């Protein structure tokens, strides 16, 4: 098969006839609850481009939701996976272990925040990682309550649905959910009722009051927080807020769990979003960008916490699969060798001015936020009233798709346009994608 040139090519309408044919088969065989946002069936991918079965080449600004951070088909990852598949594909680490699992744990100990002694357990998905982190916190503290935040997203298992704030589509009809889960206001500067300047202090005060008066600090096993919220709309809390949450947890013997499933592995311009303020969590959950597209997740944390769980209490048949571990080692090697944290900052330097120009020109952007290659714009109907504009976001999203650019929406109100390009994407592709975004916005606004 020929190589994929790093350029956008449209040979048919999007989706094309072959994709439409496959999508009809999907309706007959796949559960309706599994719903692709863009029904274009991918045949091959490389770098920042996806090629579909109709020969169209789409610019990828989603990275499979922050997964293909090192680029699709990354040569190091491909070679590592091929080598490992030839050796063996599975034994189950809990039956007969293998070195690749240990190597991933060693890399996580070296690269996650903090200089303390660490231990890691490997799993398959971000939701599994979060759920197991809560298990560790409950065992070590002897407490049950878990506190999460408004707008947060942590997964689709029963416990992680309880931790997740947004009802539709993640929770609707799936209850009852796991108990002893509480939710505090998120430090969301753009939508804080009394204004951005008061957000950090008042959000912290609301959190502390809730813990001490409604739950009882002595009953809280863990606080679970995304340093930058993902599905909730790339909400970046004000400087100092996360550090104060860290201090509160330390004071009251509460385990601080940083959910870095979406924000980790160089995505925000640091190895982890916690690094921006030097905050060191007790446990950190990772997945998505860890393994270049292979399913892998991890809980990494203080040795005394992770080792408190009885033997056999953590694990899973596929957790830390050797092929996924090989992919993770190659991905981490690529991030370090190619300094992809710096590349994320370069991507921000290219994209943010374009988004600022779009905001100035159109009057529909309430806020531009994020860090590194984790950027978003919140779309509103009225800049003064800050009325969410979910229909506008959906229309622009469709217009980008029609032009061959893979984009994603997010946010509690469905009005956030998020950007998660591979960190290996070229400047030329990014520039073209921003040109397409401008065209899509102009088309949608002209039709209103």
Secondary structure, DSSP 8 states (H G I E B T S, - for coil): -----SS-B-SSSSS-HHHHHHHHHHHHHS-TTS--SS---EEEEEBTEEEETTS-EEEESSHHHHT-TT-BT-HHHHHHHHHHHHH-S---TTTS--HHHHHHHHHHHHHSS-SS-EEEEEESSHHHHHHHHHHHHHHHH---EEEEETT----SSHHHHHH----TTTTTT-----SSEEEE----GGG-TT-HHHHHHHHHHHHHHIIIIII-GGGEEEEEE-SB-TTTT--B--TTHHHHHHHHHHHHT-EEEEE-TTTTTTTTSSSSGGGGGT---SEEEE-GGGGTTS--EEEEEEHHHHTTS-TTSS--SSTT-HHHHHHHHHHHHHHHHTTHHHHHHHHHHHHHHHHHHHHHHHS-EEEEEEETTEEEEEEBS-TTTT-B-HHHHHHHHHHHHHTTEE-EEESTTS-EEEE---TT--HHHHHHHHHHHHHHHHHHHHT-
